[in-house]
Structure formats: structure tokens, C-alpha cells
Amino acid sequence: GDAGLELAEWSPATRAGLRAMFPPYAALDNPLDLGTVAFTRPELMRRAAQLLIDDPGVNALILAMFPGRPQQQVEKAEQLLPVIRGSKKPVAFVMLGDPLPLDASFMEMVRKQGAALLRSSERAVRAMAGINLVARAIAAPADRPLAGHDAGDGAPLDLCDLPAGPVAEYRTKALLATRGVPMPPGRLAKDLAQAEEIAGRIGYPIALKAQAAALTHKSEAGGVILNVSNADVLSAAWETLAANVRRARPGLGLDGVLVEAMAPKGAGSLELIVGARRDPHWGAVLMLGLGGIWVETLKDVVLLPAGAGKAAIIDALGRLKGAAILRGARGTPPADVAAVADIAAMLGRLVERTPDIAELEINPLLARPEGQGALALDALIVKRARA
């Protein structure tokens, strides 16, 4: 369906090979039913699986069967694990009957070979669909970097002077700004006088955000005050923010306070999360989803290879449970999905090409109405610790 999976048409050579193995009454179709003959001749499982995996029209194989007695499970493993181990195509090994415990010897054989063992055909098909989506994303043509940043977009970020661990928001935003990520105007203030000067220059209303590498959850510590409307309110807000952080994080030294213009949200604006991380098993992975508080409550996210192109990212955004909101709902205009995809693709490439980045996240990324772009309202880089 959406993942582009379809049953393969076997080649004449494959059909001829299968016909030579099985009795005349066996129906040779995809999916292939081995019937009862494999119970007395278990080697037919291996030979049939090898024929199918060798067929140039077959890109993946799901081997689904009932476990049977412990000895039968071991026989299946002995016949099929060599095919799975030798295959350059993805193969899922399915033992049906989810609640039924499997033989310990069988499980040990599967673990030693590192085979992908699932307990239902449905889960195996979903897994293959995921593999297919990843393959399509990798095969999609690379997109151009953000406009105006063709020269710098491909280069890794310079994090040499920063210690391992979280990077404060103001530093993260300064790094991302060099790659063309749009964000509200703002600057770090060391004291109230600087904050008043910055606010006067960028205009009210403003947001105040406490800044320190160790303060990754500013809101929980009372380190964010929004909609500061004038200089009098700013003075009181400055003191409140400082008191909040002292109470929540005694002894924490701040780099300063980020004074930033409030982003105009308006109708059609939607908060998203865009992040990428370096996974020890999967490599660089890109995550997209509904942002702000929704990422924790709804967990509506999709995962892609970090190098996915713009078309694959737009397609993934369309698979979110909240995709209808992106397309426009109840009279609101559609969000600027193309601008979100540009930023997401660039973040993925940065993580791929910057070995020092363990994680990079923009949450929320404010998607404005179509044609109006997107703004990074908060951002975080986690620098990887080197061995």
C-alpha cells in the first residue's frame, strides 16, 4: 500500500525449479504454500527459499510458518538460517502463534545467526514496509541546500571549542543560523540593561529564556517568560526569571538570558519537532512530528534516514496522524510543508557530516502558512563525547 510493497512475479526459471521440487497438485503462487511435503522433506524449505531469494524479481522474503514440535523448530532453523545468513536481501523469519513459547535450542540458533525473528505475518509485513520506505528515501535524489547557503551547507558544523554534552540554545541557534535556518531575532543579554537595549531594538513583545548548557529544560525551571510587553514588565520579568532558576537549580551559573522577539503565530501556524541523532545501530536518523507538548502526549512521529531528500520528507510528513492539520483543517490554511522539509533535510545532512553531533533538535519548529516559511523557536545540539 503506502509503502509500495507488492507481490513479486517469479521468473520462469524460479517456477520451473519449484515445479521440479513439489508434487503436481501443489499450487505454485506467491505467497508459496509448502504444504505437507516439507514435513517429511525439510530440505525443501531451504531449496525453495534459496530459489526465491535468488530470483532477480524478488527484493525481500518473508518466511512464515507454524513452529511445530521442538525438533521441528530446530529442523526449520537448520534449513532456513543458512539462507537468511547468506542473503543480501532482507529476510524476515516468522514463527506464527504469538503466545506459544519457542524451543530454547531454536531460539539460541536464531540469536547466534542474528536473524530477524517475528511472531506474526502482519508485523513482518510492517517491518518490510519500513525497510522499503528507508530504501526509497535513500534512493531519492539529493536536494539543493537552503537558498543562499549553497557553499556552507555541505560543511560540518565547527564544535571544536565546545565541551561534550548539551549546547545552550543561543549557541545552537547561532550555529544553525549560519546554515540558513530562520529564527526570531534576538541576542544574549548579560544584565537587565543589555536586555532593555536588545528589546528596544527588536521590538516588543519579547521572550526571555535563561541560558546554560546544563539547563536543557528551561520551562520546567521557570526559565522562560513569554509575551513581555514593555520595559516595565521586562524589569519585573528579569527578576522573576532569575529567582525561578535559583530556586529550581541552586548554584547553576547562567551564560545570560536570550532576549528574543515573540514569533507571530496566527492562524495556520503549527508547532512541529524536527530532530536527528546518531544511533549506534542505525547510523544517523531523522525524526519528524508534531512538536511542543504534543510530541510527548501524542508521540506522533516518523523516522527516516538522516540523508533523506526533500520529497521523501514531504511524503513522511503526510503519514503523520496529524497530517490533516498540516494540509489545513477547519478553515485554516495549509502549513508551509516545503519549508519544513528544506530545514529537516539540512539538519539531517548536518548530523551525517558532523561526527561531533550526537543529537540535533528543533522543538518547536513553527510551520507558518504556505509560502511564509518556518521558524526555529527552540533548538538544541548535543555534542558527542569522543573516546
SENU-510495 format. One record per residue (C-alpha): residue number from 1; residue in three letters; y, z, x. Coordinates in steps of 0.05 Angstrom, whole numbers. Layout:
% SENU-510495
(NUM, "ala", (Y, Z, X))
...
This chain:
% SENU-510495
(1, "gly", (0, 0, 0))
(2, "asp", (66, 23, 30))
(3, "ala", (33, 30, 98))
(4, "gly", (9, -42, 98))
(5, "leu", (-66, -26, 100))
(6, "glu", (-114, -78, 74))
(7, "leu", (-189, -90, 78))
(8, "ala", (-206, -138, 134))
(9, "glu", (-242, -204, 123))
(10, "trp", (-301, -205, 171))
(11, "ser", (-314, -264, 216))
(12, "pro", (-376, -308, 204))
(13, "ala", (-406, -281, 268))
(14, "thr", (-400, -209, 243))
(15, "arg", (-430, -227, 176))
(16, "ala", (-488, -263, 209))
(17, "gly", (-501, -203, 255))
(18, "leu", (-501, -155, 196))
(19, "arg", (-546, -201, 155))
(20, "ala", (-597, -201, 212))
(21, "met", (-599, -124, 211))
(22, "phe", (-604, -110, 137))
(23, "pro", (-654, -130, 83))
(24, "pro", (-636, -189, 38))
(25, "tyr", (-617, -145, -21))
(26, "ala", (-563, -108, 18))
(27, "ala", (-492, -126, -5))
(28, "leu", (-450, -144, 56))
(29, "asp", (-379, -128, 36))
(30, "asn", (-321, -87, 61))
(31, "pro", (-329, -28, 55))
(32, "leu", (-400, -34, 81))
(33, "asp", (-454, 9, 48))
(34, "leu", (-511, 20, 97))
(35, "gly", (-558, 41, 40))
(36, "thr", (-621, 80, 53))
(37, "val", (-646, 37, 110))
(38, "ala", (-603, 76, 160))
(39, "phe", (-642, 140, 145))
(40, "thr", (-705, 111, 176))
(41, "arg", (-669, 68, 228))
(42, "pro", (-608, 108, 250))
(43, "glu", (-594, 59, 307))
(44, "leu", (-569, 11, 253))
(45, "met", (-507, 55, 244))
(46, "arg", (-489, 44, 317))
(47, "arg", (-503, -30, 317))
(48, "ala", (-465, -42, 252))
(49, "ala", (-405, 0, 275))
(50, "gln", (-402, -37, 341))
(51, "leu", (-404, -105, 306))
(52, "leu", (-346, -84, 261))
(53, "ile", (-303, -55, 317))
(54, "asp", (-314, -118, 359))
(55, "asp", (-291, -164, 302))
(56, "pro", (-222, -191, 321))
(57, "gly", (-200, -186, 248))
(58, "val", (-214, -111, 246))
(59, "asn", (-157, -67, 272))
(60, "ala", (-185, 1, 254))
(61, "leu", (-251, 31, 228))
(62, "ile", (-267, 89, 183))
(63, "leu", (-339, 114, 189))
(64, "ala", (-352, 155, 126))
(65, "met", (-420, 184, 108))
(66, "phe", (-454, 245, 79))
(67, "pro", (-475, 295, 133))
(68, "gly", (-548, 307, 112))
(69, "arg", (-592, 359, 146))
(70, "pro", (-570, 387, 214))
(71, "gln", (-617, 339, 252))
(72, "gln", (-589, 280, 212))
(73, "gln", (-519, 301, 231))
(74, "val", (-538, 303, 304))
(75, "glu", (-570, 233, 298))
(76, "lys", (-506, 206, 268))
(77, "ala", (-466, 235, 325))
(78, "glu", (-514, 207, 377))
(79, "gln", (-509, 138, 347))
(80, "leu", (-435, 134, 330))
(81, "leu", (-398, 175, 383))
(82, "pro", (-411, 124, 438))
(83, "val", (-379, 70, 394))
(84, "ile", (-319, 115, 379))
(85, "arg", (-311, 134, 453))
(86, "gly", (-314, 62, 476))
(87, "ser", (-267, 34, 423))
(88, "lys", (-196, 13, 440))
(89, "lys", (-182, 11, 365))
(90, "pro", (-171, 74, 323))
(91, "val", (-235, 101, 292))
(92, "ala", (-240, 159, 242))
(93, "phe", (-306, 196, 236))
(94, "val", (-313, 224, 165))
(95, "met", (-365, 273, 142))
(96, "leu", (-359, 279, 67))
(97, "gly", (-367, 343, 27))
(98, "asp", (-308, 384, 48))
(99, "pro", (-335, 454, 31))
(100, "leu", (-402, 442, 66))
(101, "pro", (-405, 473, 136))
(102, "leu", (-427, 425, 190))
(103, "asp", (-481, 438, 242))
(104, "ala", (-456, 475, 305))
(105, "ser", (-491, 425, 352))
(106, "phe", (-460, 367, 315))
(107, "met", (-390, 399, 319))
(108, "glu", (-398, 412, 394))
(109, "met", (-416, 339, 406))
(110, "val", (-355, 315, 367))
(111, "arg", (-309, 363, 404))
(112, "lys", (-334, 342, 472))
(113, "gln", (-322, 269, 456))
(114, "gly", (-253, 283, 426))
(115, "ala", (-269, 243, 363))
(116, "ala", (-223, 246, 302))
(117, "leu", (-266, 282, 251))
(118, "leu", (-242, 287, 179))
(119, "arg", (-276, 314, 116))
(120, "ser", (-253, 264, 63))
(121, "ser", (-243, 189, 60))
(122, "glu", (-175, 199, 28))
(123, "arg", (-149, 238, 88))
(124, "ala", (-178, 187, 135))
(125, "val", (-141, 131, 99))
(126, "arg", (-77, 171, 101))
(127, "ala", (-86, 182, 176))
(128, "met", (-98, 107, 187))
(129, "ala", (-36, 92, 145))
(130, "gly", (4, 138, 191))
(131, "ile", (-24, 103, 253))
(132, "asn", (-6, 36, 223))
(133, "leu", (66, 59, 209))
(134, "val", (73, 82, 281))
(135, "ala", (46, 15, 306))
(136, "arg", (95, -23, 262))
(137, "ala", (153, 20, 287))
(138, "ile", (134, 9, 360))
(139, "ala", (127, -66, 348))
(140, "ala", (195, -73, 313))
(141, "pro", (247, -107, 356))
(142, "ala", (295, -61, 392))
(143, "asp", (364, -55, 361))
(144, "arg", (431, -60, 395))
(145, "pro", (464, 6, 412))
(146, "leu", (524, 33, 374))
(147, "ala", (583, -13, 375))
(148, "gly", (629, -2, 434))
(149, "his", (576, 35, 475))
(150, "asp", (531, -22, 500))
(151, "ala", (538, -1, 573))
(152, "gly", (526, 73, 567))
(153, "asp", (475, 77, 510))
(154, "gly", (415, 60, 553))
(155, "ala", (431, 110, 607))
(156, "pro", (402, 181, 604))
(157, "leu", (449, 239, 590))
(158, "asp", (472, 278, 651))
(159, "leu", (448, 350, 640))
(160, "cys", (442, 368, 714))
(161, "asp", (496, 422, 714))
(162, "leu", (468, 458, 653))
(163, "pro", (414, 512, 654))
(164, "ala", (348, 503, 617))
(165, "gly", (348, 523, 544))
(166, "pro", (397, 511, 486))
(167, "val", (462, 475, 499))
(168, "ala", (522, 501, 459))
(169, "glu", (547, 457, 402))
(170, "tyr", (613, 439, 435))
(171, "arg", (578, 415, 498))
(172, "thr", (525, 378, 458))
(173, "lys", (578, 343, 417))
(174, "ala", (617, 324, 479))
(175, "leu", (554, 292, 508))
(176, "leu", (538, 255, 443))
(177, "ala", (610, 231, 435))
(178, "thr", (601, 191, 499))
(179, "arg", (546, 153, 462))
(180, "gly", (590, 138, 402))
(181, "val", (565, 190, 353))
(182, "pro", (622, 202, 303))
(183, "met", (642, 274, 291))
(184, "pro", (702, 312, 263))
(185, "pro", (759, 321, 312))
(186, "gly", (760, 388, 346))
(187, "arg", (764, 427, 411))
(188, "leu", (742, 492, 442))
(189, "ala", (793, 549, 438))
(190, "lys", (791, 608, 485))
(191, "asp", (840, 650, 445))
(192, "leu", (879, 651, 380))
(193, "ala", (940, 616, 410))
(194, "gln", (897, 557, 431))
(195, "ala", (863, 556, 363))
(196, "glu", (931, 552, 328))
(197, "glu", (953, 495, 374))
(198, "ile", (889, 456, 361))
(199, "ala", (892, 468, 286))
(200, "gly", (965, 445, 284))
(201, "arg", (946, 381, 319))
(202, "ile", (883, 362, 279))
(203, "gly", (910, 389, 212))
(204, "tyr", (884, 440, 162))
(205, "pro", (835, 456, 132))
(206, "ile", (792, 473, 193))
(207, "ala", (726, 505, 210))
(208, "leu", (717, 559, 263))
(209, "lys", (649, 562, 299))
(210, "ala", (630, 614, 352))
(211, "gln", (603, 580, 414))
(212, "ala", (550, 605, 463))
(213, "ala", (485, 574, 487))
(214, "ala", (447, 636, 462))
(215, "leu", (478, 631, 393))
(216, "thr", (437, 575, 363))
(217, "his", (440, 604, 292))
(218, "lys", (515, 615, 285))
(219, "ser", (517, 621, 209))
(220, "glu", (466, 678, 207))
(221, "ala", (510, 717, 256))
(222, "gly", (573, 705, 215))
(223, "gly", (597, 659, 269))
(224, "val", (620, 603, 223))
(225, "ile", (682, 606, 178))
(226, "leu", (699, 545, 136))
(227, "asn", (759, 519, 98))
(228, "val", (812, 557, 138))
(229, "ser", (873, 531, 102))
(230, "asn", (934, 553, 143))
(231, "ala", (959, 592, 204))
(232, "asp", (960, 659, 168))
(233, "val", (888, 651, 144))
(234, "leu", (869, 628, 214))
(235, "ser", (893, 692, 246))
(236, "ala", (851, 735, 199))
(237, "ala", (791, 689, 204))
(238, "trp", (793, 692, 280))
(239, "glu", (787, 768, 278))
(240, "thr", (733, 766, 225))
(241, "leu", (691, 717, 264))
(242, "ala", (696, 758, 328))
(243, "ala", (677, 822, 290))
(244, "asn", (618, 788, 257))
(245, "val", (589, 764, 323))
(246, "arg", (599, 831, 357))
(247, "arg", (562, 865, 300))
(248, "ala", (505, 814, 297))
(249, "arg", (498, 802, 372))
(250, "pro", (524, 862, 411))
(251, "gly", (542, 844, 482))
(252, "leu", (539, 769, 473))
(253, "gly", (594, 734, 511))
(254, "leu", (624, 673, 477))
(255, "asp", (647, 610, 512))
(256, "gly", (700, 606, 459))
(257, "val", (708, 582, 387))
(258, "leu", (703, 510, 366))
(259, "val", (762, 492, 322))
(260, "glu", (743, 431, 281))
(261, "ala", (772, 392, 223))
(262, "met", (734, 401, 158))
(263, "ala", (696, 339, 142))
(264, "pro", (715, 306, 76))
(265, "lys", (650, 308, 36))
(266, "gly", (668, 278, -32))
(267, "ala", (622, 240, -80))
(268, "gly", (565, 203, -48))
(269, "ser", (564, 245, 16))
(270, "leu", (496, 273, 33))
(271, "glu", (473, 321, 88))
(272, "leu", (413, 296, 129))
(273, "ile", (377, 320, 191))
(274, "val", (362, 274, 249))
(275, "gly", (325, 301, 309))
(276, "ala", (280, 282, 366))
(277, "arg", (235, 322, 411))
(278, "arg", (186, 312, 468))
(279, "asp", (118, 332, 442))
(280, "pro", (65, 347, 495))
(281, "his", (12, 306, 458))
(282, "trp", (51, 251, 422))
(283, "gly", (109, 240, 470))
(284, "ala", (180, 230, 443))
(285, "val", (181, 237, 367))
(286, "leu", (238, 224, 318))
(287, "met", (247, 265, 254))
(288, "leu", (289, 245, 193))
(289, "gly", (300, 283, 129))
(290, "leu", (346, 318, 81))
(291, "gly", (389, 366, 121))
(292, "gly", (426, 432, 116))
(293, "ile", (386, 484, 78))
(294, "trp", (342, 430, 47))
(295, "val", (301, 417, 109))
(296, "glu", (273, 488, 106))
(297, "thr", (265, 493, 30))
(298, "leu", (241, 423, 12))
(299, "lys", (211, 402, 80))
(300, "asp", (226, 330, 61))
(301, "val", (219, 296, 129))
(302, "val", (186, 236, 161))
(303, "leu", (164, 227, 233))
(304, "leu", (169, 164, 276))
(305, "pro", (162, 145, 349))
(306, "ala", (228, 160, 383))
(307, "gly", (236, 87, 402))
(308, "ala", (232, 62, 331))
(309, "gly", (281, 7, 314))
(310, "lys", (334, 7, 261))
(311, "ala", (291, -30, 210))
(312, "ala", (234, 20, 217))
(313, "ile", (282, 79, 210))
(314, "ile", (313, 50, 146))
(315, "asp", (243, 39, 119))
(316, "ala", (224, 112, 136))
(317, "leu", (287, 139, 101))
(318, "gly", (264, 101, 39))
(319, "arg", (199, 140, 40))
(320, "leu", (233, 208, 34))
(321, "lys", (221, 245, -31))
(322, "gly", (297, 247, -38))
(323, "ala", (305, 173, -23))
(324, "ala", (333, 162, -93))
(325, "ile", (393, 205, -74))
(326, "leu", (406, 161, -14))
(327, "arg", (405, 100, -58))
(328, "gly", (455, 132, -106))
(329, "ala", (438, 176, -165))
(330, "arg", (475, 195, -230))
(331, "gly", (534, 150, -215))
(332, "thr", (543, 169, -142))
(333, "pro", (550, 112, -92))
(334, "pro", (493, 97, -43))
(335, "ala", (497, 130, 25))
(336, "asp", (510, 92, 89))
(337, "val", (437, 88, 110))
(338, "ala", (452, 35, 162))
(339, "ala", (500, 81, 199))
(340, "val", (448, 138, 196))
(341, "ala", (395, 91, 224))
(342, "asp", (441, 70, 281))
(343, "ile", (452, 142, 302))
(344, "ala", (379, 161, 294))
(345, "ala", (356, 102, 336))
(346, "met", (405, 121, 391))
(347, "leu", (382, 193, 391))
(348, "gly", (310, 172, 397))
(349, "arg", (327, 127, 456))
(350, "leu", (365, 183, 490))
(351, "val", (306, 230, 485))
(352, "glu", (259, 176, 511))
(353, "arg", (303, 161, 571))
(354, "thr", (328, 231, 588))
(355, "pro", (270, 272, 617))
(356, "asp", (313, 336, 616))
(357, "ile", (317, 336, 539))
(358, "ala", (263, 376, 504))
(359, "glu", (297, 372, 436))
(360, "leu", (359, 339, 406))
(361, "glu", (381, 351, 335))
(362, "ile", (439, 335, 289))
(363, "asn", (438, 380, 228))
(364, "pro", (473, 366, 185))
(365, "leu", (489, 293, 195))
(366, "leu", (537, 276, 138))
(367, "ala", (520, 208, 109))
(368, "arg", (583, 181, 77))
(369, "pro", (583, 128, 21))
(370, "glu", (560, 59, 41))
(371, "gly", (607, 27, 91))
(372, "gln", (641, 93, 111))
(373, "gly", (593, 114, 166))
(374, "ala", (565, 183, 182))
(375, "leu", (590, 246, 217))
(376, "ala", (553, 296, 261))
(377, "leu", (574, 364, 233))
(378, "asp", (530, 406, 279))
(379, "ala", (487, 387, 339))
(380, "leu", (441, 419, 389))
(381, "ile", (407, 398, 454))
(382, "val", (352, 440, 485))
(383, "lys", (345, 425, 559))
(384, "arg", (274, 424, 585))
(385, "ala", (253, 474, 637))
(386, "arg", (225, 439, 699))
(387, "ala", (161, 465, 730))
